[in-house]
Amino acid sequence: MKSLMAVLTAALAAFSGVEALGQDPGRAEAAHKLDSMKVSVDFQNVKLSETLDYLREVTGLNIVLKAGAVEGDPALTLKVRELTARSVLKLLIASRGLAAVWREGAVLIVPQEDLGDSMSLKIYDTRALVMKLQDFAGPVMELVKPGGTATMGVSITLLN
């Protein structure tokens, strides 16, 4: 169960645009479309390939089902109103053990087992966020009026 959660988390991170959106403007545009576009669907025993064809037409995105990702072409039933295209896509593919990844300018639907190939390790230096900064005592400074005297520390005289 723990490894399944790790795979699902990696899949969401890979497709949600968390990593390197700036490297591929098409990916950022696709993520924006999937998150902002609301769709209503009423699929009653519709084949998976037909549901993906519908989403492809509605969103204008290239959505490709990897060959051999599913056995046959399973029939699906899904009825939702005003849900984001990303959520509809997840509902359609998650029940079949599939995941969506961004590859070569298209949303590619692959088996979740294939996600191991698309994961990448990134290391960030977070020491500055968790390390306590040392406070160094500095000189004491006072502002005094011209002709006045400073009682302690360094005095700075203002000229008028």
C-alpha positions in Angstrom: 0.0 0.0 0.0 2.9 2.3 0.8 4.5 1.8 -2.6 1.1 2.4 -4.3 0.9 5.8 -2.5 4.4 6.7 -3.6 3.6 5.9 -7.2 0.3 7.9 -7.1 2.1 10.8 -5.5 4.8 10.7 -8.2 2.2 10.5 -10.9 0.4 13.6 -9.6 3.6 15.5 -9.2 4.7 14.5 -12.7 1.5 15.6 -14.3 0.4 18.5 -12.1 3.1 20.8 -13.4 5.0 20.8 -10.1 8.3 20.2 -11.7 9.9 22.3 -14.5 6.9 24.0 -16.0 9.1 26.7 -17.4 11.0 24.2 -19.5 8.0 23.3 -21.7 5.5 26.0 -22.4 3.1 23.3 -23.9 3.1 21.5 -20.6 2.1 24.7 -18.7 -0.6 25.4 -21.2 -2.0 21.9 -21.0 -2.0 22.0 -17.2 -3.8 25.3 -17.3 -6.4 24.0 -19.7 -7.0 20.9 -17.6 -7.4 22.9 -14.4 -9.5 25.8 -15.7 -11.8 24.1 -18.2 -15.1 22.8 -16.7 -16.9 19.9 -18.5 -20.0 17.9 -18.0 -20.2 14.3 -19.1 -22.7 11.5 -19.1 -21.0 8.4 -20.2 -23.1 5.2 -20.0 -21.1 2.1 -21.0 -18.9 4.1 -23.3 -15.5 2.7 -24.3 -12.4 4.3 -22.8 -11.1 5.3 -26.2 -14.3 7.1 -27.0 -14.2 9.0 -23.7 -10.6 10.1 -24.4 -11.7 11.2 -27.9 -14.4 13.3 -26.3 -11.9 14.9 -23.9 -9.4 15.5 -26.8 -12.1 17.4 -28.7 -13.3 19.4 -25.8 -9.9 20.5 -24.5 -8.0 20.7 -27.8 -5.1 18.7 -26.2 -3.3 15.8 -27.6 -4.5 12.9 -25.4 -2.9 9.6 -26.4 -3.6 6.1 -24.9 -0.4 4.1 -24.9 -0.7 0.9 -26.9 -1.2 -2.1 -24.6 -2.0 0.1 -21.6 -5.4 -1.7 -21.1 -6.6 -5.1 -22.2 -9.4 -4.6 -24.8 -11.3 -1.4 -24.6 -13.3 -1.4 -21.3 -16.7 0.3 -21.1 -17.0 3.0 -18.5 -19.9 4.8 -16.8 -19.4 8.3 -15.5 -21.8 11.2 -15.0 -20.6 14.5 -13.6 -21.5 18.2 -14.0 -19.2 21.2 -14.2 -16.0 19.4 -13.1 -12.5 20.3 -14.2 -11.2 18.4 -17.2 -8.3 17.2 -15.1 -10.7 15.6 -12.5 -12.8 14.0 -15.3 -9.6 12.5 -16.8 -8.5 11.2 -13.4 -11.8 9.6 -12.7 -11.8 7.9 -16.1 -8.3 6.5 -15.9 -7.7 5.9 -12.2 -10.3 3.1 -11.9 -8.4 1.2 -14.7 -5.0 1.5 -13.1 -3.8 4.1 -15.5 -2.1 7.5 -15.0 -1.5 10.6 -17.2 2.0 11.9 -17.9 3.3 14.7 -20.1 5.6 13.4 -22.8 6.6 14.7 -26.2 3.9 17.4 -26.3 1.0 15.1 -25.5 -0.9 13.9 -22.5 0.0 10.2 -22.5 -2.2 7.6 -20.7 0.0 4.8 -19.4 -0.2 2.0 -16.8 0.8 3.2 -13.3 3.6 0.7 -13.4 5.3 2.7 -16.2 5.6 5.8 -14.0 8.9 4.6 -12.6 10.4 5.6 -15.9 9.1 9.2 -15.6 10.2 9.9 -12.1 13.2 12.1 -11.5 15.1 12.9 -8.3 15.6 16.5 -7.5 17.6 17.6 -4.5 17.1 21.0 -2.9 19.3 22.6 -0.3 17.0 23.6 2.5 19.6 24.2 5.2 19.0 27.9 5.0 15.3 27.3 5.9 15.9 25.1 8.9 19.1 26.5 10.3 19.0 29.1 13.0 20.9 32.2 12.0 23.5 33.5 14.5 22.9 37.0 15.8 26.0 39.0 16.0 26.1 42.0 18.3 26.9 45.2 16.5 27.9 48.7 17.7 25.2 50.7 19.5 24.3 54.0 17.7 22.4 57.0 19.0 21.2 60.0 17.2 21.9 63.3 19.1 21.0 66.8 18.3 23.8 69.2 17.4 25.6 70.3 20.5 24.1 67.4 22.5 26.0 64.6 24.1 25.6 60.9 23.6 25.2 59.0 26.8 26.4 55.6 25.5 27.8 53.9 22.5 28.7 55.7 19.2 27.2 59.1 18.5 26.2 60.4 15.1 26.0 64.1 14.8 23.3 65.5 12.4 24.3 68.7 10.5 21.5 71.1 9.8 
